[in-house]
Amino acid sequence: MKNRLRELRAARRWSQADLADRCQVSRQAINAIETERYDPSLPLAFTLADVFGLTIEEIFHPDRAETPDRAETPDRPETTGDPA
């Protein structure tokens, strides 16, 4: 998952430790999220959004290259437009 965490943090001149303190997580957790080695839990994503005054979608977005096309997923039937 791609994110804007480093950009948002740098704009506020916060260190990773500053952001970690605000979110009550370790500096290493912030580093792992910023370097896209770790996707945060939903509660942490909400906390990060609250800290920055943004929505989750304004911070995180899926890496489309790694996300399969929804129409190609085997457990989802394709629609042909014919209601038969």
Phi and psi restraints in degrees (range 20) as a CNS / XPLOR table:
assign (resid 1 and name C) (resid 2 and name N)
       (resid 2 and name CA) (resid 2 and name C) 1.0 -82.5 20.0 2
assign (resid 2 and name N) (resid 2 and name CA)
       (resid 2 and name C) (resid 3 and name N) 1.0 153.8 20.0 2
assign (resid 2 and name C) (resid 3 and name N)
       (resid 3 and name CA) (resid 3 and name C) 1.0 -153.2 20.0 2
assign (resid 3 and name N) (resid 3 and name CA)
       (resid 3 and name C) (resid 4 and name N) 1.0 163.4 20.0 2
assign (resid 3 and name C) (resid 4 and name N)
       (resid 4 and name CA) (resid 4 and name C) 1.0 -107.4 20.0 2
assign (resid 4 and name N) (resid 4 and name CA)
       (resid 4 and name C) (resid 5 and name N) 1.0 19.1 20.0 2
assign (resid 4 and name C) (resid 5 and name N)
       (resid 5 and name CA) (resid 5 and name C) 1.0 -58.7 20.0 2
assign (resid 5 and name N) (resid 5 and name CA)
       (resid 5 and name C) (resid 6 and name N) 1.0 -48.7 20.0 2
assign (resid 5 and name C) (resid 6 and name N)
       (resid 6 and name CA) (resid 6 and name C) 1.0 -60.0 20.0 2
assign (resid 6 and name N) (resid 6 and name CA)
       (resid 6 and name C) (resid 7 and name N) 1.0 -45.0 20.0 2
assign (resid 6 and name C) (resid 7 and name N)
       (resid 7 and name CA) (resid 7 and name C) 1.0 -60.5 20.0 2
assign (resid 7 and name N) (resid 7 and name CA)
       (resid 7 and name C) (resid 8 and name N) 1.0 -46.1 20.0 2
assign (resid 7 and name C) (resid 8 and name N)
       (resid 8 and name CA) (resid 8 and name C) 1.0 -66.5 20.0 2
assign (resid 8 and name N) (resid 8 and name CA)
       (resid 8 and name C) (resid 9 and name N) 1.0 -41.3 20.0 2
assign (resid 8 and name C) (resid 9 and name N)
       (resid 9 and name CA) (resid 9 and name C) 1.0 -65.3 20.0 2
assign (resid 9 and name N) (resid 9 and name CA)
       (resid 9 and name C) (resid 10 and name N) 1.0 -45.2 20.0 2
assign (resid 9 and name C) (resid 10 and name N)
       (resid 10 and name CA) (resid 10 and name C) 1.0 -64.2 20.0 2
assign (resid 10 and name N) (resid 10 and name CA)
       (resid 10 and name C) (resid 11 and name N) 1.0 -36.6 20.0 2
assign (resid 10 and name C) (resid 11 and name N)
       (resid 11 and name CA) (resid 11 and name C) 1.0 -62.1 20.0 2
assign (resid 11 and name N) (resid 11 and name CA)
       (resid 11 and name C) (resid 12 and name N) 1.0 -27.1 20.0 2
assign (resid 11 and name C) (resid 12 and name N)
       (resid 12 and name CA) (resid 12 and name C) 1.0 -95.5 20.0 2
assign (resid 12 and name N) (resid 12 and name CA)
       (resid 12 and name C) (resid 13 and name N) 1.0 -0.3 20.0 2
assign (resid 12 and name C) (resid 13 and name N)
       (resid 13 and name CA) (resid 13 and name C) 1.0 59.8 20.0 2
assign (resid 13 and name N) (resid 13 and name CA)
       (resid 13 and name C) (resid 14 and name N) 1.0 37.3 20.0 2
assign (resid 13 and name C) (resid 14 and name N)
       (resid 14 and name CA) (resid 14 and name C) 1.0 -96.2 20.0 2
assign (resid 14 and name N) (resid 14 and name CA)
       (resid 14 and name C) (resid 15 and name N) 1.0 143.6 20.0 2
assign (resid 14 and name C) (resid 15 and name N)
       (resid 15 and name CA) (resid 15 and name C) 1.0 -80.3 20.0 2
assign (resid 15 and name N) (resid 15 and name CA)
       (resid 15 and name C) (resid 16 and name N) 1.0 169.3 20.0 2
assign (resid 15 and name C) (resid 16 and name N)
       (resid 16 and name CA) (resid 16 and name C) 1.0 -60.7 20.0 2
assign (resid 16 and name N) (resid 16 and name CA)
       (resid 16 and name C) (resid 17 and name N) 1.0 -36.7 20.0 2
assign (resid 16 and name C) (resid 17 and name N)
       (resid 17 and name CA) (resid 17 and name C) 1.0 -65.5 20.0 2
assign (resid 17 and name N) (resid 17 and name CA)
       (resid 17 and name C) (resid 18 and name N) 1.0 -38.3 20.0 2
assign (resid 17 and name C) (resid 18 and name N)
       (resid 18 and name CA) (resid 18 and name C) 1.0 -60.8 20.0 2
assign (resid 18 and name N) (resid 18 and name CA)
       (resid 18 and name C) (resid 19 and name N) 1.0 -48.2 20.0 2
assign (resid 18 and name C) (resid 19 and name N)
       (resid 19 and name CA) (resid 19 and name C) 1.0 -65.3 20.0 2
assign (resid 19 and name N) (resid 19 and name CA)
       (resid 19 and name C) (resid 20 and name N) 1.0 -40.3 20.0 2
assign (resid 19 and name C) (resid 20 and name N)
       (resid 20 and name CA) (resid 20 and name C) 1.0 -59.8 20.0 2
assign (resid 20 and name N) (resid 20 and name CA)
       (resid 20 and name C) (resid 21 and name N) 1.0 -43.5 20.0 2
assign (resid 20 and name C) (resid 21 and name N)
       (resid 21 and name CA) (resid 21 and name C) 1.0 -60.9 20.0 2
assign (resid 21 and name N) (resid 21 and name CA)
       (resid 21 and name C) (resid 22 and name N) 1.0 -42.5 20.0 2
assign (resid 21 and name C) (resid 22 and name N)
       (resid 22 and name CA) (resid 22 and name C) 1.0 -64.5 20.0 2
assign (resid 22 and name N) (resid 22 and name CA)
       (resid 22 and name C) (resid 23 and name N) 1.0 -29.8 20.0 2
assign (resid 22 and name C) (resid 23 and name N)
       (resid 23 and name CA) (resid 23 and name C) 1.0 -99.7 20.0 2
assign (resid 23 and name N) (resid 23 and name CA)
       (resid 23 and name C) (resid 24 and name N) 1.0 -3.8 20.0 2
assign (resid 23 and name C) (resid 24 and name N)
       (resid 24 and name CA) (resid 24 and name C) 1.0 58.3 20.0 2
assign (resid 24 and name N) (resid 24 and name CA)
       (resid 24 and name C) (resid 25 and name N) 1.0 45.7 20.0 2
assign (resid 24 and name C) (resid 25 and name N)
       (resid 25 and name CA) (resid 25 and name C) 1.0 -131.6 20.0 2
assign (resid 25 and name N) (resid 25 and name CA)
       (resid 25 and name C) (resid 26 and name N) 1.0 177.0 20.0 2
assign (resid 25 and name C) (resid 26 and name N)
       (resid 26 and name CA) (resid 26 and name C) 1.0 -80.7 20.0 2
assign (resid 26 and name N) (resid 26 and name CA)
       (resid 26 and name C) (resid 27 and name N) 1.0 158.9 20.0 2
assign (resid 26 and name C) (resid 27 and name N)
       (resid 27 and name CA) (resid 27 and name C) 1.0 -62.6 20.0 2
assign (resid 27 and name N) (resid 27 and name CA)
       (resid 27 and name C) (resid 28 and name N) 1.0 -35.1 20.0 2
assign (resid 27 and name C) (resid 28 and name N)
       (resid 28 and name CA) (resid 28 and name C) 1.0 -62.9 20.0 2
assign (resid 28 and name N) (resid 28 and name CA)
       (resid 28 and name C) (resid 29 and name N) 1.0 -35.8 20.0 2
assign (resid 28 and name C) (resid 29 and name N)
       (resid 29 and name CA) (resid 29 and name C) 1.0 -64.1 20.0 2
assign (resid 29 and name N) (resid 29 and name CA)
       (resid 29 and name C) (resid 30 and name N) 1.0 -43.0 20.0 2
assign (resid 29 and name C) (resid 30 and name N)
       (resid 30 and name CA) (resid 30 and name C) 1.0 -63.4 20.0 2
assign (resid 30 and name N) (resid 30 and name CA)
       (resid 30 and name C) (resid 31 and name N) 1.0 -43.7 20.0 2
assign (resid 30 and name C) (resid 31 and name N)
       (resid 31 and name CA) (resid 31 and name C) 1.0 -59.9 20.0 2
assign (resid 31 and name N) (resid 31 and name CA)
       (resid 31 and name C) (resid 32 and name N) 1.0 -44.7 20.0 2
assign (resid 31 and name C) (resid 32 and name N)
       (resid 32 and name CA) (resid 32 and name C) 1.0 -64.0 20.0 2
assign (resid 32 and name N) (resid 32 and name CA)
       (resid 32 and name C) (resid 33 and name N) 1.0 -37.4 20.0 2
assign (resid 32 and name C) (resid 33 and name N)
       (resid 33 and name CA) (resid 33 and name C) 1.0 -68.2 20.0 2
assign (resid 33 and name N) (resid 33 and name CA)
       (resid 33 and name C) (resid 34 and name N) 1.0 -47.2 20.0 2
assign (resid 33 and name C) (resid 34 and name N)
       (resid 34 and name CA) (resid 34 and name C) 1.0 -60.1 20.0 2
assign (resid 34 and name N) (resid 34 and name CA)
       (resid 34 and name C) (resid 35 and name N) 1.0 -37.1 20.0 2
assign (resid 34 and name C) (resid 35 and name N)
       (resid 35 and name CA) (resid 35 and name C) 1.0 -89.0 20.0 2
assign (resid 35 and name N) (resid 35 and name CA)
       (resid 35 and name C) (resid 36 and name N) 1.0 7.3 20.0 2
assign (resid 35 and name C) (resid 36 and name N)
       (resid 36 and name CA) (resid 36 and name C) 1.0 59.8 20.0 2
assign (resid 36 and name N) (resid 36 and name CA)
       (resid 36 and name C) (resid 37 and name N) 1.0 31.5 20.0 2
assign (resid 36 and name C) (resid 37 and name N)
       (resid 37 and name CA) (resid 37 and name C) 1.0 -92.9 20.0 2
assign (resid 37 and name N) (resid 37 and name CA)
       (resid 37 and name C) (resid 38 and name N) 1.0 -10.5 20.0 2
assign (resid 37 and name C) (resid 38 and name N)
       (resid 38 and name CA) (resid 38 and name C) 1.0 -147.7 20.0 2
assign (resid 38 and name N) (resid 38 and name CA)
       (resid 38 and name C) (resid 39 and name N) 1.0 132.5 20.0 2
assign (resid 38 and name C) (resid 39 and name N)
       (resid 39 and name CA) (resid 39 and name C) 1.0 -96.8 20.0 2
assign (resid 39 and name N) (resid 39 and name CA)
       (resid 39 and name C) (resid 40 and name N) 1.0 129.0 20.0 2
assign (resid 39 and name C) (resid 40 and name N)
       (resid 40 and name CA) (resid 40 and name C) 1.0 -68.8 20.0 2
assign (resid 40 and name N) (resid 40 and name CA)
       (resid 40 and name C) (resid 41 and name N) 1.0 156.2 20.0 2
assign (resid 40 and name C) (resid 41 and name N)
       (resid 41 and name CA) (resid 41 and name C) 1.0 -65.3 20.0 2
assign (resid 41 and name N) (resid 41 and name CA)
       (resid 41 and name C) (resid 42 and name N) 1.0 162.3 20.0 2
assign (resid 41 and name C) (resid 42 and name N)
       (resid 42 and name CA) (resid 42 and name C) 1.0 -59.9 20.0 2
assign (resid 42 and name N) (resid 42 and name CA)
       (resid 42 and name C) (resid 43 and name N) 1.0 -44.8 20.0 2
assign (resid 42 and name C) (resid 43 and name N)
       (resid 43 and name CA) (resid 43 and name C) 1.0 -59.4 20.0 2
assign (resid 43 and name N) (resid 43 and name CA)
       (resid 43 and name C) (resid 44 and name N) 1.0 -39.4 20.0 2
assign (resid 43 and name C) (resid 44 and name N)
       (resid 44 and name CA) (resid 44 and name C) 1.0 -68.7 20.0 2
assign (resid 44 and name N) (resid 44 and name CA)
       (resid 44 and name C) (resid 45 and name N) 1.0 -38.6 20.0 2
assign (resid 44 and name C) (resid 45 and name N)
       (resid 45 and name CA) (resid 45 and name C) 1.0 -60.6 20.0 2
assign (resid 45 and name N) (resid 45 and name CA)
       (resid 45 and name C) (resid 46 and name N) 1.0 -41.1 20.0 2
assign (resid 45 and name C) (resid 46 and name N)
       (resid 46 and name CA) (resid 46 and name C) 1.0 -64.9 20.0 2
assign (resid 46 and name N) (resid 46 and name CA)
       (resid 46 and name C) (resid 47 and name N) 1.0 -39.7 20.0 2
assign (resid 46 and name C) (resid 47 and name N)
       (resid 47 and name CA) (resid 47 and name C) 1.0 -62.9 20.0 2
assign (resid 47 and name N) (resid 47 and name CA)
       (resid 47 and name C) (resid 48 and name N) 1.0 -46.5 20.0 2
assign (resid 47 and name C) (resid 48 and name N)
       (resid 48 and name CA) (resid 48 and name C) 1.0 -59.6 20.0 2
assign (resid 48 and name N) (resid 48 and name CA)
       (resid 48 and name C) (resid 49 and name N) 1.0 -43.4 20.0 2
assign (resid 48 and name C) (resid 49 and name N)
       (resid 49 and name CA) (resid 49 and name C) 1.0 -60.7 20.0 2
assign (resid 49 and name N) (resid 49 and name CA)
       (resid 49 and name C) (resid 50 and name N) 1.0 -43.2 20.0 2
assign (resid 49 and name C) (resid 50 and name N)
       (resid 50 and name CA) (resid 50 and name C) 1.0 -63.1 20.0 2
assign (resid 50 and name N) (resid 50 and name CA)
       (resid 50 and name C) (resid 51 and name N) 1.0 -43.2 20.0 2
assign (resid 50 and name C) (resid 51 and name N)
       (resid 51 and name CA) (resid 51 and name C) 1.0 -59.8 20.0 2
assign (resid 51 and name N) (resid 51 and name CA)
       (resid 51 and name C) (resid 52 and name N) 1.0 -39.3 20.0 2
assign (resid 51 and name C) (resid 52 and name N)
       (resid 52 and name CA) (resid 52 and name C) 1.0 -91.2 20.0 2
assign (resid 52 and name N) (resid 52 and name CA)
       (resid 52 and name C) (resid 53 and name N) 1.0 -7.1 20.0 2
assign (resid 52 and name C) (resid 53 and name N)
       (resid 53 and name CA) (resid 53 and name C) 1.0 68.5 20.0 2
assign (resid 53 and name N) (resid 53 and name CA)
       (resid 53 and name C) (resid 54 and name N) 1.0 34.2 20.0 2
assign (resid 53 and name C) (resid 54 and name N)
       (resid 54 and name CA) (resid 54 and name C) 1.0 -126.6 20.0 2
assign (resid 54 and name N) (resid 54 and name CA)
       (resid 54 and name C) (resid 55 and name N) 1.0 174.6 20.0 2
assign (resid 54 and name C) (resid 55 and name N)
       (resid 55 and name CA) (resid 55 and name C) 1.0 -89.2 20.0 2
assign (resid 55 and name N) (resid 55 and name CA)
       (resid 55 and name C) (resid 56 and name N) 1.0 162.3 20.0 2
assign (resid 55 and name C) (resid 56 and name N)
       (resid 56 and name CA) (resid 56 and name C) 1.0 -57.5 20.0 2
assign (resid 56 and name N) (resid 56 and name CA)
       (resid 56 and name C) (resid 57 and name N) 1.0 -41.4 20.0 2
assign (resid 56 and name C) (resid 57 and name N)
       (resid 57 and name CA) (resid 57 and name C) 1.0 -65.6 20.0 2
assign (resid 57 and name N) (resid 57 and name CA)
       (resid 57 and name C) (resid 58 and name N) 1.0 -23.2 20.0 2
assign (resid 57 and name C) (resid 58 and name N)
       (resid 58 and name CA) (resid 58 and name C) 1.0 -79.8 20.0 2
assign (resid 58 and name N) (resid 58 and name CA)
       (resid 58 and name C) (resid 59 and name N) 1.0 -14.5 20.0 2
assign (resid 58 and name C) (resid 59 and name N)
       (resid 59 and name CA) (resid 59 and name C) 1.0 -105.6 20.0 2
assign (resid 59 and name N) (resid 59 and name CA)
       (resid 59 and name C) (resid 60 and name N) 1.0 -43.4 20.0 2
assign (resid 59 and name C) (resid 60 and name N)
       (resid 60 and name CA) (resid 60 and name C) 1.0 -115.6 20.0 2
assign (resid 60 and name N) (resid 60 and name CA)
       (resid 60 and name C) (resid 61 and name N) 1.0 143.5 20.0 2
assign (resid 60 and name C) (resid 61 and name N)
       (resid 61 and name CA) (resid 61 and name C) 1.0 -150.4 20.0 2
assign (resid 61 and name N) (resid 61 and name CA)
       (resid 61 and name C) (resid 62 and name N) 1.0 147.8 20.0 2
assign (resid 61 and name C) (resid 62 and name N)
       (resid 62 and name CA) (resid 62 and name C) 1.0 -66.5 20.0 2
assign (resid 62 and name N) (resid 62 and name CA)
       (resid 62 and name C) (resid 63 and name N) 1.0 149.4 20.0 2
assign (resid 62 and name C) (resid 63 and name N)
       (resid 63 and name CA) (resid 63 and name C) 1.0 -81.8 20.0 2
assign (resid 63 and name N) (resid 63 and name CA)
       (resid 63 and name C) (resid 64 and name N) 1.0 100.9 20.0 2
assign (resid 63 and name C) (resid 64 and name N)
       (resid 64 and name CA) (resid 64 and name C) 1.0 -59.7 20.0 2
assign (resid 64 and name N) (resid 64 and name CA)
       (resid 64 and name C) (resid 65 and name N) 1.0 -28.1 20.0 2
assign (resid 64 and name C) (resid 65 and name N)
       (resid 65 and name CA) (resid 65 and name C) 1.0 -65.6 20.0 2
assign (resid 65 and name N) (resid 65 and name CA)
       (resid 65 and name C) (resid 66 and name N) 1.0 -26.5 20.0 2
assign (resid 65 and name C) (resid 66 and name N)
       (resid 66 and name CA) (resid 66 and name C) 1.0 -98.5 20.0 2
assign (resid 66 and name N) (resid 66 and name CA)
       (resid 66 and name C) (resid 67 and name N) 1.0 -7.1 20.0 2
assign (resid 66 and name C) (resid 67 and name N)
       (resid 67 and name CA) (resid 67 and name C) 1.0 -98.0 20.0 2
assign (resid 67 and name N) (resid 67 and name CA)
       (resid 67 and name C) (resid 68 and name N) 1.0 120.9 20.0 2
assign (resid 67 and name C) (resid 68 and name N)
       (resid 68 and name CA) (resid 68 and name C) 1.0 -65.8 20.0 2
assign (resid 68 and name N) (resid 68 and name CA)
       (resid 68 and name C) (resid 69 and name N) 1.0 150.4 20.0 2
assign (resid 68 and name C) (resid 69 and name N)
       (resid 69 and name CA) (resid 69 and name C) 1.0 -62.6 20.0 2
assign (resid 69 and name N) (resid 69 and name CA)
       (resid 69 and name C) (resid 70 and name N) 1.0 132.1 20.0 2
assign (resid 69 and name C) (resid 70 and name N)
       (resid 70 and name CA) (resid 70 and name C) 1.0 -57.7 20.0 2
assign (resid 70 and name N) (resid 70 and name CA)
       (resid 70 and name C) (resid 71 and name N) 1.0 -36.5 20.0 2
assign (resid 70 and name C) (resid 71 and name N)
       (resid 71 and name CA) (resid 71 and name C) 1.0 -69.9 20.0 2
assign (resid 71 and name N) (resid 71 and name CA)
       (resid 71 and name C) (resid 72 and name N) 1.0 -19.7 20.0 2
assign (resid 71 and name C) (resid 72 and name N)
       (resid 72 and name CA) (resid 72 and name C) 1.0 -92.5 20.0 2
assign (resid 72 and name N) (resid 72 and name CA)
       (resid 72 and name C) (resid 73 and name N) 1.0 -4.1 20.0 2
assign (resid 72 and name C) (resid 73 and name N)
       (resid 73 and name CA) (resid 73 and name C) 1.0 -71.6 20.0 2
assign (resid 73 and name N) (resid 73 and name CA)
       (resid 73 and name C) (resid 74 and name N) 1.0 134.3 20.0 2
assign (resid 73 and name C) (resid 74 and name N)
       (resid 74 and name CA) (resid 74 and name C) 1.0 -66.5 20.0 2
assign (resid 74 and name N) (resid 74 and name CA)
       (resid 74 and name C) (resid 75 and name N) 1.0 -25.2 20.0 2
assign (resid 74 and name C) (resid 75 and name N)
       (resid 75 and name CA) (resid 75 and name C) 1.0 -91.4 20.0 2
assign (resid 75 and name N) (resid 75 and name CA)
       (resid 75 and name C) (resid 76 and name N) 1.0 9.5 20.0 2
assign (resid 75 and name C) (resid 76 and name N)
       (resid 76 and name CA) (resid 76 and name C) 1.0 -124.4 20.0 2
assign (resid 76 and name N) (resid 76 and name CA)
       (resid 76 and name C) (resid 77 and name N) 1.0 115.3 20.0 2
assign (resid 76 and name C) (resid 77 and name N)
       (resid 77 and name CA) (resid 77 and name C) 1.0 -67.7 20.0 2
assign (resid 77 and name N) (resid 77 and name CA)
       (resid 77 and name C) (resid 78 and name N) 1.0 143.0 20.0 2
assign (resid 77 and name C) (resid 78 and name N)
       (resid 78 and name CA) (resid 78 and name C) 1.0 -82.0 20.0 2
assign (resid 78 and name N) (resid 78 and name CA)
       (resid 78 and name C) (resid 79 and name N) 1.0 145.4 20.0 2
assign (resid 78 and name C) (resid 79 and name N)
       (resid 79 and name CA) (resid 79 and name C) 1.0 -98.3 20.0 2
assign (resid 79 and name N) (resid 79 and name CA)
       (resid 79 and name C) (resid 80 and name N) 1.0 138.6 20.0 2
assign (resid 79 and name C) (resid 80 and name N)
       (resid 80 and name CA) (resid 80 and name C) 1.0 -107.4 20.0 2
assign (resid 80 and name N) (resid 80 and name CA)
       (resid 80 and name C) (resid 81 and name N) 1.0 -7.8 20.0 2
assign (resid 80 and name C) (resid 81 and name N)
       (resid 81 and name CA) (resid 81 and name C) 1.0 90.5 20.0 2
assign (resid 81 and name N) (resid 81 and name CA)
       (resid 81 and name C) (resid 82 and name N) 1.0 -12.4 20.0 2
assign (resid 81 and name C) (resid 82 and name N)
       (resid 82 and name CA) (resid 82 and name C) 1.0 -95.4 20.0 2
assign (resid 82 and name N) (resid 82 and name CA)
       (resid 82 and name C) (resid 83 and name N) 1.0 110.2 20.0 2
assign (resid 82 and name C) (resid 83 and name N)
       (resid 83 and name CA) (resid 83 and name C) 1.0 -71.4 20.0 2
assign (resid 83 and name N) (resid 83 and name CA)
       (resid 83 and name C) (resid 84 and name N) 1.0 0.0 20.0 2
